């Protein structure tokens, strides 16, 4: 087939010289072209896992021997006044569309989930030039095909609405499935732009593709000049180039890619984006934001007191800064008192201050988004404070699905329930009627009286503690349990800690007058406070102009200024409530953790049987292992391969017993051991090893069909499809993605990812059986 080099000459009564090579100019006569024609397509009720939809078409005819490009469009009307490009695979004489792609387009066109919607389809075709770009003058359009579908409710992201190109690189393991995207927001088919988070791997190489493949026909663009200057303002691209773009070294970039000109432009680059303003006297450290790779926005929770003004900037510098409407160098943004989830979308240029999302889990397309209808707030409602079931006592979201109301004063006869979003649609209470209401003895009815300090299952009965006092009431939405305890005042840290931005107390533990914090990640200013109160007599900071030094004791003052650390990192804070002495200590976690025991080295540190636990990838201080354990056999841990620093537990310990200073399990079997030194947790649970990917039936985590089954002292699973084999260990205390606990079988050995990069891929076929001997460290795929 001839490629159209140079230009296509449209036929205008002029005879062109005959062509003898692929580089010759070709003559295109628009009047002789024949547009494609479409077959028929049956409507249906769409589903996310439904079979692909297909229909036939006849290919267009041009009077030249050259490549042809296609695009499928959908509309809500025959005149295509409003249209959306529909992702499709077009080959031979068949068009194939995924139901999920059509569903997204229908919703974007105005369709409603569960309601019939007639969609109109049209196929456009063009001749392709030597850069595989459409020759606009060669456009030929098919007639219109219509069919009626019933869409389903679906999360709609930018990739579902806009045409896009794939940003490939080491940051994604060169995998299209993990790649981030640039988007054609203008819908001109040419200019693609977007923010990309390369983590720390931009310098390891970048390329771009026009589809989820490396085919030059759809675009495979690297640099045309391997010697691009560092942090080049622009890069000339070349389709089919073997050279990666190696000139960028920051974490975040906003790029614009011009498909026609084949030029990549760097709009800006930065290692972090933060908030600066009157909240921090317009000076560093800024309030650092996190990037949501699915929703394409930076975010942080921000608690504001009084009228303030803020802006956004890169790397705590004013070279790149954004104000109102996310405009570069724009006006200051005015913010009043409140608790906000602050969103900055530098793709579409929007700023949002969302009070409902404050303290909640940030949504993602990978399944972490808030559950449909999941409440955004919980509160107590009842006769509290002399009220009659009309005034809410708000609870605070401390972590995940844990909500707490502290210092709640109750009379002996007070009753209450817990309700969602200040509404009676969703309420919880006690599980049973085990006592009688004392509010009106003449009209007694059943209530639930809890045992203080013991969690109980949530039910629908009024709760009556039955004794006057001050209480802390905790509701675990995920576990559906309620815990009521006598209130205990404590000292805590609050500030720019663990991403909470002054919205969460990190409670300290007491030993006489000395209070010690857990290990916390401090990124900015913080204070110490007593009994969760901002009263000046309960608040402790530093004297004006004083800067603490790590490891050096200083004396706190009341209420004082914010306490700071020289650099963001992990710290422990010790506070003497009598002398007001404060010491901040930096915390460093070991790079290794070992497990020794009856079955793991026979208590001999020199033995090869001692288990070197695997680091949870990119999670400092976390280690895991899965092994077959025998009941009542002892084991414990140490950060060194010797005695002296060994331990059997930390602050929070679950899933095992302690006998003679050693850990034991109650029954034989495979167990997952997860140690988190930072959160001071040791967790043991029956192991759940899952497969991941096409050969296990899909990319959803925790699929029952992908769970390995025990066969004696080995685990086995049979592959249900072809593809690259990937496996991981599930953990109930995990706070990172599945791949951080990933491993593969390579050359008969189990190879763990740990803190390494994406692992080498092993391709397998349907029907093969995977066997894992985790204690021996071996595996097979047969």
Steps between C-alpha positions, in 0.01 A plus 500: 500500500629846418549750778410857412825691541521876456147615411193353342402693190124532473379435143406825331525420131881492520688186400774402744811306411472124548637361829773241503610496865343522846642850531320627187210740521159343450190638339174496698174571319231577764222457245588137448505396868224282647407537869472198731157352564379353829312177570257450788543487878249356747429700817531344845524571871866587560718358777859559606601142422273451200624348174649738245258649247581455133361610166620474142590776255621531143838665460528841331650522152764751402681528168842460663675209664557642851416440865154585636416639846161464669307664783163392639268771632183479709223755540160546660348609169526427129644842423797443736461847651656354816745218444757295689785295362443133588801277562486203264715234338460526124659234285416335170126557468408477872453766766529378862390712797526417869174538690676708767622747235154538345348536846736790583415678176124459550522645852708789370238564231234533767376145543370393841594169666217247463315698231489422128717723280520501121853563381601591144832380359708627206833378364742757356801404287807685369812423301815492715814698424857390572467611865189284528288813536164546334494700175203722579397552137449125460222474762225254401200443731271202522127512537348485852433180696270512804423261784338526844687408819442510875813636673613421854633728774871556446784713631591738217860619481675722246628193314138397442413835343807626315725346239843442649859388449693272736801629694737204517804463722682321775257660750226272359725201439455586129151351536204661323273377777686715754579796277360846560358701211495831316152611391351669195287744701448721196366198304693616193677164469838672515595671827536269803586631844511390862680472834701181557643366826825316420584449869884489488539331162460767230874497434485127423324563169172616345318427174146555371263274307175576321336175614556226758763346273845572358377490139638785290171504312332652807805692618815404690679826573845538651749780465648599164807628686654278770705799617205713612606764752419435866148624584452596134213743435399282205597170337462404136335160472554224245257217428675167538799652679711258702614782728316575824463855627758520779527872574244541780569431867221642715196319640208692346476640148233660292566416136329603176542270199428628149430194285523686171821688571639210706619736774484442875488819710578516870249736661659460844681249719516465879577260782204616708197727491391680814277769653645827622325807640406688810456161667882468510602866457565445128815304585626142486431234599197487271211264570596217264230349280452143374429415136202278415605318183145391414315827558802702380503749784717609790333492842553554870280543806528851640352639821465879488437739788385854416507671160807394305647518149686224321671410172668192360862474393765251390801405712439782752602752234311762300627398153186294452198613702123489459218700651124529451359269229842330496635780280875537482593798718129552576335690783516386862221263603295617798411227753289530816496296819433133432635153427560441129625240257685735263514384138724645227441370147776633274369303202162669475591808706272477805527557875251348745456535876293196598381485862320166458818315401711627791654205686355240262684248285598659171327307218684300236406292197667197656223432747593737781229750416237553770231237478180613324289671763774473762426772759727799519430572868373330814353654814327415829131587534283458807427662836862617543544843661130518582399480135212295366636317193551812287861621553796300363829451682748465215758222496855538363647271236833396653614244241338297223148410613557581869286781644516628857312746723716594799404648837128429462323582828208263569247480780390164640182509293637643171436294187650539155564349160760568229381632165650586161514844341265657760214301354276216621544293183794307649526444876669247726467418867524203733453137388230397749267607780680394818376780726203730553481872428487723808393820325130439570437206737129516421573425134802271527649333193807297417845656448856371469738547793863452392794363694751784521826434319362210295404545133156375396331435168296789360125445495185715510424544873533817707820503707486595868826485697310527827759691701579870506844577366719622213558248223683440171278332240664330199322365193681273252295522182694224323478251789153623604599518866454762774728552799412714804771581755539739788674805364872510571675831445835470324769705333522482121680649201303691238621682190650422162549138590432190289322705235229607747565878497375585853197271477612197703643444848787253537449382857805459722550218751562573867767387743458715810557862396664397172293473182639343182354529152482218249736524203353777286591653165533873562497723193447845657396673820322330791401549863442290810158525660314349794158337492452586130442863596618829348459687827820699558555318829494167313724597206880483485743638243831688480603847610500770234807477278611163639593214262529152657790268420452127455623309801538812716256553788312831515224646716152548355294813569123562497342539255820568304578496131511198273772246573706418190756243385796573270381262231193291430539148631414243764527609862405416859410777743544467878325752728529536877169645619654613830817674380369577147822354357471385137741283301455424130688194376546395139402140434685277257363159412713191433549385144454134601285294735549133583273226639650218706334212683451129554430450129705790368864431572445308823585817699847506341575834333767336284249259346381545141150430632472847658247698294605836358164673474414693183467880509159633397597700191554872564348470853772587747511273805259236363592134445304186416529129446272203435602161638346172611491498883439212740280561802669597828845533339672822615638780283601867535669786313819706498637784284846342528602140448582458867354528851470828684237680294251216461129549574170311491267797475463876473223741603217325309515120462239277336451143383740311725569401859813554708649208690823544694584819312452337159220528244286194426197418281213279610475274192720364223479689174626779275522839670573853383726687741500879451719717726464879481768662713376849421144437615635263770287205388556124473220323316468126432210355300420197282679562171315612188715478188334631183588496134466815294456559127346343194628152582305514830185648350552874536667790676267538798663445838365229729315293238386172659572314176864619518558379858767232546384188685700295749603148402692371800795733549484659154257742337353445153298683236402418140524773236177590322657701219819597319720786616769622735489333841495725808422405862472679832425449869196673649523667841221636718724781628638599160500870420653462153405343166512127432819520292698613806473138622557340161711204391551272198638156422816524290722205408344286772554756776255733675630852438361784714467856379589666829639848439611414150354624173225332301592135462588304188193356333432126458243408234272202566214326326151396599479170686846511657523433874706727729644337813663695783717352774543816707711343775748361246486813283424302186220493246397345172275577204398188311 
